[in-house]
Amino acid sequence: MAFFRHLISLWTAVLLGAANSHAGPAAFSQDGKLVYLFGSKLPQGTLLEINLASLATKSVSVGVEANLTALCSGRGGLLFVTDNALYQFPLPGGGANKICDAPEGSTLTNVAYDPVKRSILLLGRDATLVDWPAYYLKEGTGTPLRVNCRRVRALTGAVFDRDGHLFFSSGGDFWVGRIDTSGGDDMPPAAVASRFGPVAALETQNTTPASTGVCEIAVAGHTVYGQTVRMGGSGWGSMVSVRWTPPLKKAGADEPDFALPGELKDYVKIYGAALVGFRSYGENARESYLCGSPDGRRVFFATRDRESNKEGTSSIQFYLGDETGNVRLLKGLNVDPEYR
């Protein structure tokens, strides 16, 4: 019986881990004119650069021959992680500089940049796929600190908006909050957040899992875009958005304007406001390339047909989305549909 309990525990860890294993494979340049993405069609350590005006593409080497797991805009260029380290890649040109190694026992899976505090959030996993830690690297320091995430298993798809609000997914839903560092050196950084967009489609039946939930996030103004995917499996997904209404900004506050809702009626009001603005843009069960511009006004993403065409490849289309939730198709952007 002990063997079977161990086997069930391991299988459960794999299923739960699938919901937290998505990385950010795309990022805007600081001026918002270019998008960079990576995928299996390029050599290790190489990005595809997309000019959003001309839709021309070219490959760019970051100078590190390693498997890139995620990237984002930040610190004057791009930040990216490999399994074992965090790097900064200046734009335009230049070679990547290592910022720090992955904390012992963790493989890095994602990176997010806080433009207000100029700090970096790293997401990782352990070898068992049971622990999905987050680490916070304060500006001017070289040692990432473990983030205290009580009652939240992982900060899946974490990103910061232009005002320093932290958005992430937990349980397949949209959450928002901040990283609290007010305790100084005496207290570890802590995630302070609450659910605002309940979009997970959850079920139970005597079949393979059919539940879906958010795994990737990008923000444009008060519109929060996301990719929902199958939780505990693969085969389908979609690109969606909801609205987020921030609380009134407090003058002189050191932290982003955010407060936890007080009563159930407050949560229900927040849920309703988010879901009234719900939109769906099309299917994508693979890499979404979802990312937000540093000025917080646009997002970039892709959709893919679920069914393959007669040539055996899926059809891929790229879009720019704005602060209102409206999107524009980038006609003429030609990227291998099997890029990743």
Phi and psi in degrees as GROMACS dihedral restraints (atoms count N, CA, C in turn):
[ dihedral_restraints ]
;  ai    aj    ak    al  type     phi  dphi    fc
    3     4     5     6     1   -61.3    20    10
    4     5     6     7     1   -39.2    20    10
    6     7     8     9     1   -61.7    20    10
    7     8     9    10     1   -45.1    20    10
    9    10    11    12     1   -68.2    20    10
   10    11    12    13     1   -36.0    20    10
   12    13    14    15     1   -62.8    20    10
   13    14    15    16     1   -40.7    20    10
   15    16    17    18     1   -63.9    20    10
   16    17    18    19     1   -42.6    20    10
   18    19    20    21     1   -63.3    20    10
   19    20    21    22     1   -43.2    20    10
   21    22    23    24     1   -64.1    20    10
   22    23    24    25     1   -42.0    20    10
   24    25    26    27     1   -61.8    20    10
   25    26    27    28     1   -43.2    20    10
   27    28    29    30     1   -64.1    20    10
   28    29    30    31     1   -43.9    20    10
   30    31    32    33     1   -64.6    20    10
   31    32    33    34     1   -39.5    20    10
   33    34    35    36     1   -62.1    20    10
   34    35    36    37     1   -41.4    20    10
   36    37    38    39     1   -62.1    20    10
   37    38    39    40     1   -40.1    20    10
   39    40    41    42     1   -64.6    20    10
   40    41    42    43     1   -44.0    20    10
   42    43    44    45     1   -64.0    20    10
   43    44    45    46     1   -45.9    20    10
   45    46    47    48     1   -67.3    20    10
   46    47    48    49     1   -37.2    20    10
   48    49    50    51     1   -63.0    20    10
   49    50    51    52     1   -31.4    20    10
   51    52    53    54     1   -59.7    20    10
   52    53    54    55     1   -30.8    20    10
   54    55    56    57     1   -74.4    20    10
   55    56    57    58     1   -16.7    20    10
   57    58    59    60     1  -112.6    20    10
   58    59    60    61     1     4.9    20    10
   60    61    62    63     1   -95.6    20    10
   61    62    63    64     1     3.0    20    10
   63    64    65    66     1   -77.5    20    10
   64    65    66    67     1   139.7    20    10
   66    67    68    69     1  -116.9    20    10
   67    68    69    70     1   169.7    20    10
   69    70    71    72     1   -94.6    20    10
   70    71    72    73     1   100.3    20    10
   72    73    74    75     1   -90.9    20    10
   73    74    75    76     1    15.7    20    10
   75    76    77    78     1  -150.7    20    10
   76    77    78    79     1   155.7    20    10
   78    79    80    81     1  -159.7    20    10
   79    80    81    82     1   148.4    20    10
   81    82    83    84     1   -79.0    20    10
   82    83    84    85     1   155.7    20    10
   84    85    86    87     1   -73.0    20    10
   85    86    87    88     1   166.1    20    10
   87    88    89    90     1   -62.4    20    10
   88    89    90    91     1   -32.5    20    10
   90    91    92    93     1   -86.5    20    10
   91    92    93    94     1    -2.8    20    10
   93    94    95    96     1    76.7    20    10
   94    95    96    97     1     7.2    20    10
   96    97    98    99     1   -90.5    20    10
   97    98    99   100     1   -17.2    20    10
   99   100   101   102     1  -128.6    20    10
  100   101   102   103     1   153.3    20    10
  102   103   104   105     1  -126.4    20    10
  103   104   105   106     1   138.9    20    10
  105   106   107   108     1  -117.0    20    10
  106   107   108   109     1   138.0    20    10
  108   109   110   111     1  -144.0    20    10
  109   110   111   112     1   159.6    20    10
  111   112   113   114     1  -127.8    20    10
  112   113   114   115     1   162.8    20    10
  114   115   116   117     1  -175.5    20    10
  115   116   117   118     1   177.5    20    10
  117   118   119   120     1   -71.1    20    10
  118   119   120   121     1   -13.6    20    10
  120   121   122   123     1   -81.2    20    10
  121   122   123   124     1    -6.4    20    10
  123   124   125   126     1  -113.0    20    10
  124   125   126   127     1   154.5    20    10
  126   127   128   129     1   -62.3    20    10
  127   128   129   130     1   159.3    20    10
  129   130   131   132     1   -57.8    20    10
  130   131   132   133     1   141.5    20    10
  132   133   134   135     1    77.4    20    10
  133   134   135   136     1    17.6    20    10
  135   136   137   138     1  -123.6    20    10
  136   137   138   139     1   138.3    20    10
  138   139   140   141     1  -113.1    20    10
  139   140   141   142     1   153.7    20    10
  141   142   143   144     1   -97.0    20    10
  142   143   144   145     1   121.6    20    10
  144   145   146   147     1   -96.5    20    10
  145   146   147   148     1   129.2    20    10
  147   148   149   150     1  -115.7    20    10
  148   149   150   151     1   121.1    20    10
  150   151   152   153     1   -84.9    20    10
  151   152   153   154     1   114.8    20    10
  153   154   155   156     1   -72.7    20    10
  154   155   156   157     1   -15.9    20    10
  156   157   158   159     1   -84.4    20    10
  157   158   159   160     1   -50.4    20    10
  159   160   161   162     1   -94.1    20    10
  160   161   162   163     1   -16.5    20    10
  162   163   164   165     1    64.5    20    10
  163   164   165   166     1    17.2    20    10
  165   166   167   168     1   -75.0    20    10
  166   167   168   169     1   150.3    20    10
  168   169   170   171     1  -127.8    20    10
  169   170   171   172     1   152.2    20    10
  171   172   173   174     1  -156.7    20    10
  172   173   174   175     1   159.5    20    10
  174   175   176   177     1   -92.5    20    10
  175   176   177   178     1   145.2    20    10
  177   178   179   180     1  -133.4    20    10
  178   179   180   181     1   128.6    20    10
  180   181   182   183     1   -89.8    20    10
  181   182   183   184     1   136.0    20    10
  183   184   185   186     1   -90.9    20    10
  184   185   186   187     1    -5.0    20    10
  186   187   188   189     1    83.3    20    10
  187   188   189   190     1    11.3    20    10
  189   190   191   192     1  -128.3    20    10
  190   191   192   193     1   113.3    20    10
  192   193   194   195     1   -87.1    20    10
  193   194   195   196     1    82.2    20    10
  195   196   197   198     1  -151.5    20    10
  196   197   198   199     1   164.9    20    10
  198   199   200   201     1   -72.2    20    10
  199   200   201   202     1   114.3    20    10
  201   202   203   204     1   -80.1    20    10
  202   203   204   205     1   131.1    20    10
  204   205   206   207     1  -105.5    20    10
  205   206   207   208     1   -24.3    20    10
  207   208   209   210     1  -168.8    20    10
  208   209   210   211     1   157.4    20    10
  210   211   212   213     1  -148.9    20    10
  211   212   213   214     1   161.1    20    10
  213   214   215   216     1  -155.5    20    10
  214   215   216   217     1   167.5    20    10
  216   217   218   219     1   -78.7    20    10
  217   218   219   220     1   145.4    20    10
  219   220   221   222     1   163.1    20    10
  220   221   222   223     1   150.9    20    10
  222   223   224   225     1    54.6    20    10
  223   224   225   226     1    46.3    20    10
  225   226   227   228     1    80.5    20    10
  226   227   228   229     1     3.7    20    10
  228   229   230   231     1  -167.4    20    10
  229   230   231   232     1  -125.2    20    10
  231   232   233   234     1  -118.7    20    10
  232   233   234   235     1   147.1    20    10
  234   235   236   237     1  -110.3    20    10
  235   236   237   238     1   136.1    20    10
  237   238   239   240     1  -142.1    20    10
  238   239   240   241     1   157.5    20    10
  240   241   242   243     1  -123.4    20    10
  241   242   243   244     1   144.5    20    10
  243   244   245   246     1  -102.6    20    10
  244   245   246   247     1  -175.8    20    10
  246   247   248   249     1   -56.5    20    10
  247   248   249   250     1   -32.4    20    10
  249   250   251   252     1  -117.6    20    10
  250   251   252   253     1    -3.0    20    10
  252   253   254   255     1  -159.5    20    10
  253   254   255   256     1   160.7    20    10
  255   256   257   258     1  -109.3    20    10
  256   257   258   259     1   134.7    20    10
  258   259   260   261     1  -128.8    20    10
  259   260   261   262     1   156.7    20    10
  261   262   263   264     1  -115.9    20    10
  262   263   264   265     1   131.3    20    10
  264   265   266   267     1  -118.0    20    10
  265   266   267   268     1   108.5    20    10
  267   268   269   270     1   -71.5    20    10
  268   269   270   271     1   148.0    20    10
  270   271   272   273     1  -125.2    20    10
  271   272   273   274     1   140.4    20    10
  273   274   275   276     1   -85.6    20    10
  274   275   276   277     1   143.0    20    10
  276   277   278   279     1    73.3    20    10
  277   278   279   280     1  -179.9    20    10
  279   280   281   282     1    94.8    20    10
  280   281   282   283     1   165.3    20    10
  282   283   284   285     1   -97.8    20    10
  283   284   285   286     1   160.7    20    10
  285   286   287   288     1   -73.6    20    10
  286   287   288   289     1   147.2    20    10
  288   289   290   291     1  -116.4    20    10
  289   290   291   292     1   130.3    20    10
  291   292   293   294     1   -72.9    20    10
  292   293   294   295     1   131.9    20    10
  294   295   296   297     1   -93.7    20    10
  295   296   297   298     1   -45.9    20    10
  297   298   299   300     1  -164.9    20    10
  298   299   300   301     1   163.6    20    10
  300   301   302   303     1   -86.4    20    10
  301   302   303   304     1   161.0    20    10
  303   304   305   306     1   -64.7    20    10
  304   305   306   307     1   142.3    20    10
  306   307   308   309     1   -56.0    20    10
  307   308   309   310     1   146.8    20    10
  309   310   311   312     1   -56.8    20    10
  310   311   312   313     1   131.3    20    10
  312   313   314   315     1    88.8    20    10
  313   314   315   316     1    -2.5    20    10
  315   316   317   318     1  -117.9    20    10
  316   317   318   319     1   141.9    20    10
  318   319   320   321     1  -102.8    20    10
  319   320   321   322     1   129.2    20    10
  321   322   323   324     1   -78.3    20    10
  322   323   324   325     1   135.2    20    10
  324   325   326   327     1  -121.1    20    10
  325   326   327   328     1   -18.8    20    10
  327   328   329   330     1  -161.2    20    10
  328   329   330   331     1   163.1    20    10
  330   331   332   333     1  -146.1    20    10
  331   332   333   334     1   141.0    20    10
  333   334   335   336     1  -138.6    20    10
  334   335   336   337     1   147.4    20    10
  336   337   338   339     1  -117.1    20    10
  337   338   339   340     1   130.2    20    10
  339   340   341   342     1   -93.4    20    10
  340   341   342   343     1   106.2    20    10
  342   343   344   345     1   -72.6    20    10
  343   344   345   346     1   -16.0    20    10
  345   346   347   348     1   -82.1    20    10
  346   347   348   349     1   -51.0    20    10
  348   349   350   351     1   -89.9    20    10
  349   350   351   352     1    -5.2    20    10
  351   352   353   354     1    55.3    20    10
  352   353   354   355     1    38.2    20    10
  354   355   356   357     1  -115.4    20    10
  355   356   357   358     1   168.7    20    10
  357   358   359   360     1  -124.5    20    10
  358   359   360   361     1   135.7    20    10
  360   361   362   363     1  -107.5    20    10
  361   362   363   364     1   126.5    20    10
  363   364   365   366     1  -111.5    20    10
  364   365   366   367     1   136.4    20    10
  366   367   368   369     1  -110.9    20    10
  367   368   369   370     1   145.9    20    10
  369   370   371   372     1  -147.3    20    10
  370   371   372   373     1  -175.0    20    10
  372   373   374   375     1  -149.2    20    10
  373   374   375   376     1   156.7    20    10
  375   376   377   378     1   -97.2    20    10
  376   377   378   379     1   177.0    20    10
  378   379   380   381     1   -67.3    20    10
  379   380   381   382     1   -22.2    20    10
  381   382   383   384     1   -88.2    20    10
  382   383   384   385     1    -9.5    20    10
  384   385   386   387     1    64.3    20    10
  385   386   387   388     1    21.3    20    10
  387   388   389   390     1   -98.2    20    10
  388   389   390   391     1   -39.8    20    10
  390   391   392   393     1  -103.5    20    10
  391   392   393   394     1   128.2    20    10
  393   394   395   396     1  -123.2    20    10
  394   395   396   397     1    77.0    20    10
  396   397   398   399     1   -75.4    20    10
  397   398   399   400     1   158.2    20    10
  399   400   401   402     1  -120.4    20    10
  400   401   402   403     1   145.5    20    10
  402   403   404   405     1  -131.0    20    10
  403   404   405   406     1   144.2    20    10
  405   406   407   408     1  -118.2    20    10
  406   407   408   409     1   124.1    20    10
  408   409   410   411     1  -110.1    20    10
  409   410   411   412     1   105.8    20    10
  411   412   413   414     1   -70.3    20    10
  412   413   414   415     1   150.1    20    10
  414   415   416   417     1   -58.3    20    10
  415   416   417   418     1   135.2    20    10
  417   418   419   420     1    83.6    20    10
  418   419   420   421     1     4.2    20    10
  420   421   422   423     1  -118.2    20    10
  421   422   423   424     1   164.6    20    10
  423   424   425   426     1  -122.2    20    10
  424   425   426   427     1     5.0    20    10
  426   427   428   429     1  -120.4    20    10
  427   428   429   430     1   113.1    20    10
  429   430   431   432     1   -67.3    20    10
  430   431   432   433     1   137.4    20    10
  432   433   434   435     1  -102.7    20    10
  433   434   435   436     1   137.3    20    10
  435   436   437   438     1   -63.8    20    10
  436   437   438   439     1   132.0    20    10
  438   439   440   441     1   -89.0    20    10
  439   440   441   442     1   131.6    20    10
  441   442   443   444     1   -78.5    20    10
  442   443   444   445     1   115.6    20    10
  444   445   446   447     1  -122.1    20    10
  445   446   447   448     1    77.5    20    10
  447   448   449   450     1   -72.7    20    10
  448   449   450   451     1   134.9    20    10
  450   451   452   453     1    64.4    20    10
  451   452   453   454     1    10.8    20    10
  453   454   455   456     1  -128.2    20    10
  454   455   456   457     1   121.0    20    10
  456   457   458   459     1   -71.8    20    10
  457   458   459   460     1   -33.0    20    10
  459   460   461   462     1  -161.1    20    10
  460   461   462   463     1   150.4    20    10
  462   463   464   465     1   -94.1    20    10
  463   464   465   466     1    67.5    20    10
  465   466   467   468     1   -62.6    20    10
  466   467   468   469     1   132.8    20    10
  468   469   470   471     1    64.3    20    10
  469   470   471   472     1    25.6    20    10
  471   472   473   474     1   -58.8    20    10
  472   473   474   475     1   136.4    20    10
  474   475   476   477     1  -144.6    20    10
  475   476   477   478     1   157.8    20    10
  477   478   479   480     1  -109.2    20    10
  478   479   480   481     1   143.9    20    10
  480   481   482   483     1   -88.7    20    10
  481   482   483   484     1  -177.5    20    10
  483   484   485   486     1   -66.4    20    10
  484   485   486   487     1   -18.2    20    10
  486   487   488   489     1  -100.5    20    10
  487   488   489   490     1     6.9    20    10
  489   490   491   492     1    87.4    20    10
  490   491   492   493     1     7.6    20    10
  492   493   494   495     1   -73.2    20    10
  493   494   495   496     1   139.7    20    10
  495   496   497   498     1   -95.7    20    10
  496   497   498   499     1   124.0    20    10
  498   499   500   501     1  -114.0    20    10
  499   500   501   502     1   139.1    20    10
  501   502   503   504     1  -157.8    20    10
  502   503   504   505     1   174.0    20    10
  504   505   506   507     1  -112.2    20    10
  505   506   507   508     1   140.4    20    10
  507   508   509   510     1  -144.0    20    10
  508   509   510   511     1   130.6    20    10
  510   511   512   513     1    63.8    20    10
  511   512   513   514     1    19.9    20    10
  513   514   515   516     1    86.6    20    10
  514   515   516   517     1     0.1    20    10
  516   517   518   519     1  -108.4    20    10
  517   518   519   520     1   162.9    20    10
  519   520   521   522     1   -79.5    20    10
  520   521   522   523     1   133.1    20    10
  522   523   524   525     1  -124.3    20    10
  523   524   525   526     1   157.7    20    10
  525   526   527   528     1  -143.3    20    10
  526   527   528   529     1   149.1    20    10
  528   529   530   531     1   178.0    20    10
  529   530   531   532     1  -137.6    20    10
  531   532   533   534     1  -159.2    20    10
  532   533   534   535     1   168.2    20    10
  534   535   536   537     1   -97.9    20    10
  535   536   537   538     1   115.9    20    10
  537   538   539   540     1   -85.3    20    10
  538   539   540   541     1   117.5    20    10
  540   541   542   543     1  -118.7    20    10
  541   542   543   544     1    17.7    20    10
  543   544   545   546     1   -69.4    20    10
  544   545   546   547     1   -15.6    20    10
  546   547   548   549     1   -76.8    20    10
  547   548   549   550     1    -5.2    20    10
  549   550   551   552     1    65.7    20    10
  550   551   552   553     1  -150.2    20    10
  552   553   554   555     1   -73.9    20    10
  553   554   555   556     1   -13.2    20    10
  555   556   557   558     1   -83.1    20    10
  556   557   558   559     1   -18.1    20    10
  558   559   560   561     1  -129.3    20    10
  559   560   561   562     1   140.5    20    10
  561   562   563   564     1   -70.1    20    10
  562   563   564   565     1   154.4    20    10
  564   565   566   567     1   -60.1    20    10
  565   566   567   568     1   148.5    20    10
  567   568   569   570     1  -137.1    20    10
  568   569   570   571     1   143.4    20    10
  570   571   572   573     1   -80.0    20    10
  571   572   573   574     1   125.4    20    10
  573   574   575   576     1  -120.9    20    10
  574   575   576   577     1   108.4    20    10
  576   577   578   579     1  -158.6    20    10
  577   578   579   580     1   168.3    20    10
  579   580   581   582     1  -148.5    20    10
  580   581   582   583     1   158.2    20    10
  582   583   584   585     1   -72.9    20    10
  583   584   585   586     1   135.9    20    10
  585   586   587   588     1  -127.5    20    10
  586   587   588   589     1   -20.4    20    10
  588   589   590   591     1  -127.4    20    10
  589   590   591   592     1    90.1    20    10
  591   592   593   594     1   -79.4    20    10
  592   593   594   595     1    89.1    20    10
  594   595   596   597     1  -113.4    20    10
  595   596   597   598     1    -1.2    20    10
  597   598   599   600     1   -64.4    20    10
  598   599   600   601     1   133.6    20    10
  600   601   602   603     1  -101.5    20    10
  601   602   603   604     1   101.5    20    10
  603   604   605   606     1  -107.4    20    10
  604   605   606   607     1   145.1    20    10
  606   607   608   609     1  -152.7    20    10
  607   608   609   610     1   166.6    20    10
  609   610   611   612     1  -142.7    20    10
  610   611   612   613     1   131.6    20    10
  612   613   614   615     1  -163.3    20    10
  613   614   615   616     1   169.2    20    10
  615   616   617   618     1   -85.2    20    10
  616   617   618   619     1    58.6    20    10
  618   619   620   621     1  -144.7    20    10
  619   620   621   622     1  -177.7    20    10
  621   622   623   624     1   -68.3    20    10
  622   623   624   625     1   159.6    20    10
  624   625   626   627     1   -59.6    20    10
  625   626   627   628     1   137.5    20    10
  627   628   629   630     1  -123.0    20    10
  628   629   630   631     1     3.5    20    10
  630   631   632   633     1   -69.7    20    10
  631   632   633   634     1   146.9    20    10
  633   634   635   636     1  -129.5    20    10
  634   635   636   637     1   155.0    20    10
  636   637   638   639     1  -163.6    20    10
  637   638   639   640     1   170.1    20    10
  639   640   641   642     1   -71.6    20    10
  640   641   642   643     1   137.3    20    10
  642   643   644   645     1  -126.9    20    10
  643   644   645   646     1   -27.9    20    10
  645   646   647   648     1  -125.3    20    10
  646   647   648   649     1   147.2    20    10
  648   649   650   651     1  -141.5    20    10
  649   650   651   652     1   145.2    20    10
  651   652   653   654     1  -148.2    20    10
  652   653   654   655     1   151.9    20    10
  654   655   656   657     1  -124.5    20    10
  655   656   657   658     1   134.3    20    10
  657   658   659   660     1  -129.5    20    10
  658   659   660   661     1   106.8    20    10
  660   661   662   663     1    61.7    20    10
  661   662   663   664     1  -122.3    20    10
  663   664   665   666     1  -105.3    20    10
  664   665   666   667     1    13.9    20    10
  666   667   668   669     1  -101.1    20    10
  667   668   669   670     1   125.7    20    10
  669   670   671   672     1  -111.2    20    10
  670   671   672   673     1   115.8    20    10
  672   673   674   675     1   -92.7    20    10
  673   674   675   676     1   151.5    20    10
  675   676   677   678     1  -154.7    20    10
  676   677   678   679     1   159.7    20    10
  678   679   680   681     1  -108.4    20    10
  679   680   681   682     1   124.4    20    10
  681   682   683   684     1   -99.9    20    10
  682   683   684   685     1   137.9    20    10
  684   685   686   687     1  -136.4    20    10
  685   686   687   688     1   169.5    20    10
  687   688   689   690     1   -65.8    20    10
  688   689   690   691     1   130.6    20    10
  690   691   692   693     1   -94.7    20    10
  691   692   693   694     1   106.3    20    10
  693   694   695   696     1    95.9    20    10
  694   695   696   697     1    24.6    20    10
  696   697   698   699     1  -178.2    20    10
  697   698   699   700     1  -163.8    20    10
  699   700   701   702     1  -147.1    20    10
  700   701   702   703     1   173.0    20    10
  702   703   704   705     1   120.9    20    10
  703   704   705   706     1   -18.3    20    10
  705   706   707   708     1  -155.7    20    10
  706   707   708   709     1   159.4    20    10
  708   709   710   711     1  -175.9    20    10
  709   710   711   712     1   170.2    20    10
  711   712   713   714     1  -153.2    20    10
  712   713   714   715     1   159.7    20    10
  714   715   716   717     1  -102.6    20    10
  715   716   717   718     1   129.0    20    10
  717   718   719   720     1  -138.5    20    10
  718   719   720   721     1   172.5    20    10
  720   721   722   723     1  -149.3    20    10
  721   722   723   724     1   154.6    20    10
  723   724   725   726     1  -133.3    20    10
  724   725   726   727     1   170.2    20    10
  726   727   728   729     1  -102.9    20    10
  727   728   729   730     1   143.7    20    10
  729   730   731   732     1  -123.6    20    10
  730   731   732   733     1   130.8    20    10
  732   733   734   735     1  -106.6    20    10
  733   734   735   736     1   109.0    20    10
  735   736   737   738     1   -73.3    20    10
  736   737   738   739     1   154.0    20    10
  738   739   740   741     1   -70.3    20    10
  739   740   741   742     1   165.6    20    10
  741   742   743   744     1   -62.5    20    10
  742   743   744   745     1   135.6    20    10
  744   745   746   747     1   -73.4    20    10
  745   746   747   748     1   133.9    20    10
  747   748   749   750     1   -92.2    20    10
  748   749   750   751     1   125.0    20    10
  750   751   752   753     1   -62.7    20    10
  751   752   753   754     1   133.1    20    10
  753   754   755   756     1    79.0    20    10
  754   755   756   757     1     4.5    20    10
  756   757   758   759     1   -70.9    20    10
  757   758   759   760     1   139.2    20    10
  759   760   761   762     1   -80.3    20    10
  760   761   762   763     1   -26.4    20    10
  762   763   764   765     1  -102.8    20    10
  763   764   765   766     1   160.6    20    10
  765   766   767   768     1   -56.0    20    10
  766   767   768   769     1   151.0    20    10
  768   769   770   771     1   -70.9    20    10
  769   770   771   772     1    95.0    20    10
  771   772   773   774     1  -152.2    20    10
  772   773   774   775     1   136.9    20    10
  774   775   776   777     1  -142.4    20    10
  775   776   777   778     1   142.3    20    10
  777   778   779   780     1   -66.4    20    10
  778   779   780   781     1   137.9    20    10
  780   781   782   783     1   -58.9    20    10
  781   782   783   784     1   149.3    20    10
  783   784   785   786     1   -89.3    20    10
  784   785   786   787     1   -52.0    20    10
  786   787   788   789     1  -116.3    20    10
  787   788   789   790     1   166.4    20    10
  789   790   791   792     1   -56.7    20    10
  790   791   792   793     1   -40.4    20    10
  792   793   794   795     1   -61.9    20    10
  793   794   795   796     1   -30.5    20    10
  795   796   797   798     1   -69.9    20    10
  796   797   798   799     1   -40.7    20    10
  798   799   800   801     1   -62.6    20    10
  799   800   801   802     1   -45.5    20    10
  801   802   803   804     1   -61.3    20    10
  802   803   804   805     1   -39.3    20    10
  804   805   806   807     1   -62.8    20    10
  805   806   807   808     1   -42.0    20    10
  807   808   809   810     1   -65.1    20    10
  808   809   810   811     1   -43.4    20    10
  810   811   812   813     1   -59.5    20    10
  811   812   813   814     1   -45.6    20    10
  813   814   815   816     1   -61.7    20    10
  814   815   816   817     1   -42.4    20    10
  816   817   818   819     1   -64.6    20    10
  817   818   819   820     1   -37.0    20    10
  819   820   821   822     1   -69.1    20    10
  820   821   822   823     1   -43.4    20    10
  822   823   824   825     1   -79.6    20    10
  823   824   825   826     1   -22.9    20    10
  825   826   827   828     1   -59.6    20    10
  826   827   828   829     1   -33.8    20    10
  828   829   830   831     1   -92.2    20    10
  829   830   831   832     1    13.2    20    10
  831   832   833   834     1   -63.3    20    10
  832   833   834   835     1   135.1    20    10
  834   835   836   837     1  -136.8    20    10
  835   836   837   838     1   151.4    20    10
  837   838   839   840     1  -124.3    20    10
  838   839   840   841     1   135.0    20    10
  840   841   842   843     1  -111.9    20    10
  841   842   843   844     1    -8.4    20    10
  843   844   845   846     1   138.4    20    10
  844   845   846   847     1   175.4    20    10
  846   847   848   849     1   -87.3    20    10
  847   848   849   850     1   148.9    20    10
  849   850   851   852     1  -165.3    20    10
  850   851   852   853     1   107.3    20    10
  852   853   854   855     1   -97.4    20    10
  853   854   855   856     1     0.6    20    10
  855   856   857   858     1  -119.2    20    10
  856   857   858   859     1  -153.5    20    10
  858   859   860   861     1   -61.6    20    10
  859   860   861   862     1   130.8    20    10
  861   862   863   864     1   -92.4    20    10
  862   863   864   865     1   -21.7    20    10
  864   865   866   867     1    55.4    20    10
  865   866   867   868     1    28.6    20    10
  867   868   869   870     1   -71.4    20    10
  868   869   870   871     1   126.6    20    10
  870   871   872   873     1  -157.6    20    10
  871   872   873   874     1   156.5    20    10
  873   874   875   876     1  -113.3    20    10
  874   875   876   877     1   148.7    20    10
  876   877   878   879     1   -74.2    20    10
  877   878   879   880     1   148.8    20    10
  879   880   881   882     1   -59.4    20    10
  880   881   882   883     1   -27.5    20    10
  882   883   884   885     1   -79.7    20    10
  883   884   885   886     1    -3.2    20    10
  885   886   887   888     1    73.8    20    10
  886   887   888   889     1    22.3    20    10
  888   889   890   891     1  -111.7    20    10
  889   890   891   892     1   -16.6    20    10
  891   892   893   894     1  -139.7    20    10
  892   893   894   895     1   158.1    20    10
  894   895   896   897     1  -130.4    20    10
  895   896   897   898     1   158.4    20    10
  897   898   899   900     1  -124.3    20    10
  898   899   900   901     1   137.3    20    10
  900   901   902   903     1  -161.9    20    10
  901   902   903   904     1   170.8    20    10
  903   904   905   906     1  -125.7    20    10
  904   905   906   907     1   151.3    20    10
  906   907   908   909     1  -118.3    20    10
  907   908   909   910     1   156.7    20    10
  909   910   911   912     1  -140.7    20    10
  910   911   912   913     1   139.7    20    10
  912   913   914   915     1   -66.1    20    10
  913   914   915   916     1   142.5    20    10
  915   916   917   918     1   -68.0    20    10
  916   917   918   919     1   -39.1    20    10
  918   919   920   921     1   -92.2    20    10
  919   920   921   922     1   143.6    20    10
  921   922   923   924     1   -75.1    20    10
  922   923   924   925     1   154.4    20    10
  924   925   926   927     1   -83.4    20    10
  925   926   927   928     1  -175.6    20    10
  927   928   929   930     1   -67.2    20    10
  928   929   930   931     1   -20.5    20    10
  930   931   932   933     1   -82.1    20    10
  931   932   933   934     1    -6.1    20    10
  933   934   935   936     1    90.0    20    10
  934   935   936   937     1     8.6    20    10
  936   937   938   939     1  -117.1    20    10
  937   938   939   940     1   150.8    20    10
  939   940   941   942     1   -80.3    20    10
  940   941   942   943     1   149.3    20    10
  942   943   944   945     1   -86.1    20    10
  943   944   945   946     1   128.9    20    10
  945   946   947   948     1  -120.2    20    10
  946   947   948   949     1   138.3    20    10
  948   949   950   951     1  -133.1    20    10
  949   950   951   952     1   143.5    20    10
  951   952   953   954     1  -112.1    20    10
  952   953   954   955     1   147.2    20    10
  954   955   956   957     1  -136.8    20    10
  955   956   957   958     1   156.0    20    10
  957   958   959   960     1  -112.6    20    10
  958   959   960   961     1   130.2    20    10
  960   961   962   963     1  -110.9    20    10
  961   962   963   964     1   152.9    20    10
  963   964   965   966     1  -115.1    20    10
  964   965   966   967     1  -171.6    20    10
  966   967   968   969     1   -69.7    20    10
  967   968   969   970     1   -16.3    20    10
  969   970   971   972     1   -93.9    20    10
  970   971   972   973     1    -7.9    20    10
  972   973   974   975     1    94.7    20    10
  973   974   975   976     1    -0.6    20    10
  975   976   977   978     1   -82.2    20    10
  976   977   978   979     1   144.9    20    10
  978   979   980   981     1  -125.4    20    10
  979   980   981   982     1   154.0    20    10
  981   982   983   984     1  -125.7    20    10
  982   983   984   985     1   126.8    20    10
  984   985   986   987     1   -71.0    20    10
  985   986   987   988     1   131.7    20    10
  987   988   989   990     1   -88.3    20    10
  988   989   990   991     1    81.5    20    10
  990   991   992   993     1   -67.0    20    10
  991   992   993   994     1   135.5    20    10
  993   994   995   996     1    94.6    20    10
  994   995   996   997     1    -4.0    20    10
  996   997   998   999     1   -83.3    20    10
  997   998   999  1000     1   109.8    20    10
  999  1000  1001  1002     1  -105.1    20    10
 1000  1001  1002  1003     1   109.7    20    10
 1002  1003  1004  1005     1  -129.4    20    10
 1003  1004  1005  1006     1   137.1    20    10
 1005  1006  1007  1008     1   -48.1    20    10
 1006  1007  1008  1009     1   120.9    20    10
 1008  1009  1010  1011     1   -62.4    20    10
 1009  1010  1011  1012     1   -19.0    20    10
 1011  1012  1013  1014     1  -102.2    20    10
 1012  1013  1014  1015     1    27.7    20    10
 1014  1015  1016  1017     1   -55.8    20    10
 1015  1016  1017  1018     1   -36.1    20    10
